[in-house]
Amino acid sequence: MEAKRIPWARITAEFVAILCGVTLALLADDWREYRNDRQFERAALVEILRDLEADSAALAAQRRRMRLQNDAALWAQGHFGMEVPGDSALNTVRSLWYFTRYQAVRSGYVGLRDSGQMSLIVDLALRQGVVHYYEVNQPYMLQFSDYYWQLRDRFTESLFEDVLLVGDTAAEEIFPSGFDLELRRPWREFSDEIEFKNRLMAFGGFASNWGVRIEEVQEANRTLRALIQAQLEGHGRNSAAR
């Protein structure tokens, strides 16, 4: 009896077909995963870019305030104990009294970091730049902000007896709609007191110091935004090519 022949050619063809099918399916999965990752990376970078723009605006506002306070402190130091027009003294006290508090903008970065997805930013230099800004540059500014508030509190304490808050409050409102300052003693009197002098010089000097440091971080912000923008434009060109 003749032995039954094994159809090796058909078995091999079927095996190759199955292998090719599995390989193509895996490649398709890999491609879809890569595409999804790049879409997620792009969305994350867009959010971080918006945060950086907002943070840059917050830093710029803080720097303007520090410049005003530095100028006011310099004027005050040049007029300690002197007879000066009431408006000049009041304008100086206003510049030193009013404030803009720096609030770090970082929601995009925090969301990416806390979800463990920082590796989705493929470019290593860009990823390191993002981490450095949010883990080094921003905390640096927040340290200055915290110390600024300590000095400001000490300075304003020295003025409590000499400055009066005035304003109108509507009957149905809980808080004043606005207020202004009024000096209760002449400038030449309270500005010549040692506590006022010491606290103002510390406050004004720190405002100048922080203003210079803000410039450094703003430059880091601009550099990082340029890197992200270049990466996003690269994503756009790659998408168009596909």
Buried (B, 14 or more C-beta within 10 A) or exposed (E): EEEEEEEEEEEEEEEEEEEEEEEEEEEEEEEEEEEEBBEEBBEBBBBBBEBBEBBBEBBEEBBEBBBBBBBBBBBBBEBBEEEBEEEEBBBBBBBBBEEEEBEBBBEBBEBBBEEEBBEBBEBEEBBEBBBEBBEEBBEBBEEBBEEBEEBBEBBBEBBEEBBEEEEEEEEEEEEEEEEEBEBEEEBBEBBEBEEBBEBBBBBBBBBBBBBEBBEEBBEBBEEBBEBBEEBBEEBEEEEEEE
